[in-house]
Amino acid sequence: MSDPVSLETINFETLQMRNGEHVLDLGCGEGRHAISAYLLADVHVVGIDINNDDLQTARQRLGEFEAKPPARASCTFIHASGFALPFADNSFDKVICAEVLEHIPEYQRVLAEIRRVLKPGGIFATSVPRYFPEWVCWRLSRAYHEVEGGHVRIFRSGELHRAVQTLRMRRFHRHWAHALHVPYWWLRCLFWRHGEKHPLVAAYHRLLVWDLMQQPVLTRLLDRCLNPLMGKSVVMYFVNEL
């Protein structure tokens, strides 16, 4: 399940993008990370997804921004599967895979493909829902994870860490994100039958939108303080050592 409002989960300072690099956003959805990467640096970004509607939305969103000279930067969205990436070995300097792996039964196959297309010394950034907030969601609503395209597992961060480490990629940083989103999803699951029309769910959604648009200091500090305790997502960064 995607977050109710669009914002980045990956920290681009930690990703260390450099001008001229090639960046892959695997499972890009509506393009939040791919477009942000394109706007933040002169890089060549490819976003892939299997959902054509999301890809169309991503292209429309990209069109709202001023284009950069093609020789300096680019951002392209294509339909492709993470099980068979249509790219040569060692094609990308950076790979992003945010809030995707929890949807995929055989996620190790996707990790192997990421390792194949990532250059030696390249950085892989990934995020998945954190165990405890996700566990509560599953207990509050079966429909939350049984809908088409829903979550097929609850990750423990150690499990994902070991799976990536097996491919000889070394984790160098970890953090948590979106603590303020956790109550939204707990309310959403508690009142699942009512959808987003339930007064409490709708009110909290308005709060999140306001927070995204205004970014007040108080909620930014609150989110930062709460993330280590109850951040909705765990985010990890790995360097390809081969």
Secondary structure, DSSP 8 states (H G I E B T S, - for coil): ---SS----S-HHHHT--TT-EEEEET-TTTHHHHHHHHHSS-EEEEEES-HHHHHHHHHHHTTS----TTT-EEEEEE--TTS-SS-TT-EEEEEEES-GGG-TTHHHHHHHHHHHEEEEEEEEEEEE-HHHHHHHHHH-SHHHHSTT-------HHHHHHHHHTTTEEEEEEEEE-GGGHHHHHHHHHTGGGGGGSHHHHHHHHHHHHHHHH--HHHHHHHHHHHHHH-SEEEEEEEE--
